[in-house]
Amino acid sequence: MFGKSKFAFTLLLALSAPAFAADTPGVTATEIKIGGVFPFSGPASSIGLVGKGILAYVQSINDRGGINGRKINYIAMDDAYSPPKSVEHIRRLVDGDEVSFIFSQLGTAGNTATAKYLAVKGVPSIAIVSGSSKFTNVQDYPLMTTGLVSYDVEGQIYAKYLSRTVPTGKYAILYQNDDLGKDYVNAFRTFLKSDFDKRVVTAAYEVTEPTVDSQVVNLKSSGAEAFFIAGTPKFAAQAIRKAAEIGWKPTVIIDFPSGSIAGTLKPAGLDKSVGVIVGTINKDPTDPKWTNDEGMKAYLAFFEKYLPGSDISNTSYLTGYQQGILLEQILKQCGDDLSRANILRQAKSPKDVEIATALPGIKVNTSAKNNMAWTQMRLQRWNGTSWELFGDVLDAASE
């Protein structure tokens, strides 16, 4: 009798094994394995700190017992903002580590280089840290969701703002010569239409260039009254600093990826950055106005415990924290169905989800037809010591 019972129990386990087999790679009864790729080194290492924020948040999840009884094994690789390395790491994560899915891969070029491979393998890529507008095309990228406001939406918000505040002057755009920078330029072109060529002067830079000083000097000579910097923190900081040094005082706007005090404004010079404008979805953790805010208090306590000694003014950590909250939300919604199909389904289902460190009125909404977690922003201006919010919550349809 005992032998038969033991055989029956073994058979039951064997029959139940497919629940953690081909359709659920990276999943066991106690663990889910997830992969991510970030520029922890290289020219975009400041925004690579998003990955550090996610790793810290995952540790906090595991310290709380995991999700639905499973700990998260989050494997984060460093591609140094180099697409060939992105490809190498993604292949290793999928074929070698056999992760369940990719979460929060950072960088437009890296995501572009790996998208087709992940699609062929049937691996979802959730909440990528890129606002490239091409990734918002659900038909072209059915296994992907995005974790930033699209650069197209963000760029049009800035173009609309400048059309009100600098209605007749020229605009100068310094942009990174890749999909990131070009998306912002195209957003201005879409908004200004036939006026673009008359009113906008542009200059590109490569991420391998040591400085953008010469581009800034050339843009100043155009007589532009507004200066939009569409790139990553290292170069945004250089551009702000150089504009101040040569006495150019246009209305300066930087893109969200460069909107960090520690990553951009401090290297540029906090005094030289006065007046700089950026769109954001976040509360500023250094702003006293949020001292008694419950969401910010929770973030500060998390930061002290899991990121001790780090610079809280670098909001790349905050972006990582919010990404971690999204990950937790998606996995909780999955329950015990951790098939790749259900993970993707749940990533495309949040409705009016409020993340406590996001600004009031800004919510997460996705669907089968909308893979963008965030589509709203507010503008803020640096006053020398803190960001000052102004205006309403904006999106692509805002007037």
N, C-alpha and C positions, 0 to 999 in steps of 0.2 A: 504493500500500500504506500509506504513512504517513498519507494522508488518511483511509482506512478505519479504521485503528487509532485515530486521534484521535477519529473519530466514535464508535467503539465505546466508548472510554473515557468520552466525554461522556455517552453513553447510559447507561452503567453508573452514573455519578454521578447522573443524573436519576432512574434507577430506585431508587437507594438513598436519595434525598432524603426520601421520606416518613418515614424513621426519625427525622428531625428536623423534621417538618412538623406537620400538624394534630394528631396525637396526642401530640406532644412539644413544645408551645410553650415558648419560653424556653431551648431546648436546641440547642446547636451541637456540633460535634466538639471544641471547645476550651472551652466555657463552659456553665454552667447558671445561669439568672437566677431568683432567689428574692426574695420580698417579705416585709416585716414592718412592723408599725405599733406604735409605743410612745409613752407620754407623756413625751417628753424634756423637755417644759415643763409648766407647770400644777400643780395640787394634788397630783398623784401622781408628780412628776418623780423622786423618790427611787427608786421601783421602776422607773422608766423606764431606769435604769442597767442593767437586764437587757439591753436592746438594745445598749448600749455593750459589754457583755461578749461578746455574740454577734458583733458586728462585729469585735472584737479576735480572737476565736477563728477566725472565717472568714479573717481576714488570716493567721493562723498556718497554716491549712490551705493557703492559696494559696502561702505562702512555702515550704511543703513540696512544692509541685508540684501541688496540687489533689487531686482524687479521680478515679481511673480516667482520668487525662489531662485532666480538665476543671477549670478554675478556677471558683470560685463568685463570681457577681456578686450580692451581697446588698444589696438596696435597702431601707433602713430609713427610714420616714416618721414625723413627729411629729404626733400627733393631740391633744396637750395634754389627754388624758383626756376628749375631747369626741366623743360618738358621731357627730354630723354630719360632723366632720372625718375620723373613722374611715372612714365611707362614702365620702367624697370620695377619700381616699387609696387605699382598696382598689380602687375603680373605676379610678383612674389606673394602679395597679400591674398590674391584670388587662388592661384595655383599651388602655392607653397603652404601658406597659413590656412587656406580654405575658410576665409572669413564669410560670414553670413551676408554682409553688404558693406558698402563704403559709405562712410558718414563724414560730411563736412570737408571733403577735399578742397584745398584752398588754391586759387589761382586760375585765371581764365585760360592761359596757355596750357597748363597741365591738364585741366579738365577737357580741353579740346583734344589733346593728344591721346587721352585714354578713353574717351566716350565710346568710340566704336568697339573697342575691345570689350568693354564692360557690357555693351549691348549684346554682342555676340555670345558672351558668356551668360547672359541673363541675370547680371548682378545689378541690383538697384544702387544708385548713387544719390544719397539723400542729403538735402540741405547743403548743397555745395556752396562754398564761400566765393562766389563770383556773381556779379550782377550783369554779366554779358547777356544781351537781349536774345541772342540766338538760343540760349538754353531754356528760354521761357516758351519755346515752341514745343508744345506737348506731343505733336505728331512726329516731329523729328527726334525728340528726346523723351520717349515714353517712360523710361526707367529712371528719370531724374526729377528731383525737386530742387529749388534754389533757396538759399538762406540769406540773401541780400536783396534789397530793393534793386530792381534792374537799373543798369546805368542809363538806359533810355528814359525811363520814368524820372530818375533823379536829374538827368541832364535837362529834361524839359521843364522840371520844376525850377531849376536855376535860370533857364532861358526866359521863362515867364516872369520871374522876379526881376531880372535885369531889364526886361522890356518895360517894366513899370518905373524902375528907379534910375535907369540910364537909357531913356527912350530913344535918344538920337545919336549917342556916342558909339565909338567903335569898341568891339570886344576882342581881347587877345586870349587865345587858348594855347597853353602848353600841354601837350599830351604825350603819353607813353605810346610808342609806336607798335602797338599790338591791339588785340580786340578790346581790351579795357579802355584804352585811350580813344580809339576810333569810335567806340559806341557813344561816348560823350559828345564827340564832335558831330556825329550823325544826328544826335538828339537836337543839338542847336540848329543843324541844317534843316531838320524836319520842322522845327518850330518857326524859324525865320524865313523858310522857303526861298523865294527869289532874292531876298535881302541879304542872305548869308554871305555871298561873295563880296558884296559892297561893304558889309559892316564887320566882318570877322577876319582876323588875321591869325594864322596858326603856326606853330613850330613843334616839331616832333623831337623826341629823344629816344635812344635805345637804353635798355636797363644795364648795358655793359659800359655806358659812358661814365666817366668819373664825376662830371658836374654838368649842370644845365645853365651855367652862368652866361655863356654866349647867346643861348636862345633867349634868355630873359632880357639881355641888353638889346637884342634885335627887336623883340616884341615891344619894348618901351618906345623905340624909335617910330613905331607906327602911330603913336599918339592915342592909343587905346585908353579909354576911361574905366574899363573893367578888365579883370584878369582872372581867368578860370584855369585852375591847375588840375589836370586829369591824370593822376598817376598814383604812385606809391609813396609812403611817408618820407623816405630818404630824399627823393627828388622834390617833393612838395616843400620840405624844409629848406632845401637849397634855394628854391625859387622865391620863397617868401623872404628869406634873408637877403638874397641878391637884389630884389626889388627895393627893399628898404635901403640897402647900401648905396644904390645909384639914385636915390631920391625919387623913385617912381611911386606915386600914391594913388593907384586906381582902386576901385572896389574889388577886393580879392575874395574869391570863392575857391574852396578846395573840395575835392570829392570825399564821400564817406569813408573809403578805405584809408584816407589820410587824415581823418578827423580826430586824431588822438593828441592829447596834450603832451604826453611823454614821447610819443613816436614822431610827432611833427613839430608842434609849437615850441617845445623846449629846445630841440636842436636848432630851430630857426631863430630863437630868441623870443621869449614871452613878450618883451616890449615891442619887438619888430612885428609881432603877430597881431597887435591890437587892430581890431576891425575886421579880421578874417571871418568869413561866413562859411558854414557848412550845414548840410542837411543831416538829421539824425533821427533814429528811432528810440534812443536811449536817454534815460536820466543820467546826469553827470555825477559819478560817485564822489567827486571832490567838491561839489556845490553844496553849501550849507542849507540851501532851501529844501534838500531832501533828507536832512538830519533825522527827522522824526517819521520818515516814510518807512512803512513796514518792509516793503520790498527791498529798499536800499539797506536797511538795517540787517536784513538776512544776508545780503550780498557782502556787506562789510565783515560780518561774522565769518562767513565762508572764506573770504579772502584772507583774513587773519589766520585761520586754521590751516588752509590748504595751499596758500601761496605766500607764506611768510617771507618778508624781505623783498617782495616784488613791488613794483611801482604801480600803485592803484590808479594813477592818472593815465596809465596806458589802457585805453578802453578796448584794446584787442582782447585783453583778459575778459572783459565784460561781455564782448561778443561771444567768446568761447563759453562762458557761463550760460548765456541765453541759448546757445546751441545745445548745451548739455540738457537744459530744461526741455527743449524740443525733443531731444532724443528720448528722455525719460517719458514724456507724454506719449510719443509714438509707441514705445515698447509696452507701456501700460495698456494702451488701446488694443495691442495685439493679443493680449491674454496669453493663452497657450498655443495659439496658432502663429508660429514664427516662420512660416513659409515665406519665401521671398515675395510671392504674390501678395500676401496679406500685409507684409511690412510696407510694401509700396502703396497698397490700398489705404492703410492707416496714415501714411505720410501725406496722402492727398485728401484727408478727411477733416482736419481740425476746422471748427467753425467758431469765430469770434473768441478765440483763446487769448486771454490776457496774461502776459508775462510780467511779473511784478516790477522788473527793472526797466520795462519799456515805458515810454511817455504815455500819460493818460490819453485815451482815445485811439491809440495805435494797437491794433489787434492782429493776430495770426489767422488767416483764412486761406485754405487751399481746397481744391476740388479736382475731379477728374479732368476738368478743362483748364484749371488754373494751378500750376505747379509752384507758384511764388508764395513763400511763407509771408513775406512782407511786401506791401505795396504803398505804404504811407510814410511820410516824414514830417518833421517840423524844422524850420530854420533856426539857427542860433549864431550869435556873434561873440567873438572873443573880446573881453573888455580889459585884458591885462592880467586879471586874476581868476576869472571864471567865464564860463559860457553864459550868455543871456539869450533865452528863448524869445522869439518874437513871431507874430503871425499865427495862423491857424494850422491844423493838421492838413497836409496837402497830399494829393496824389496826381496821377497823370491827367485826370479830368478837372482838377481844380482851376479856377479862374485866377 
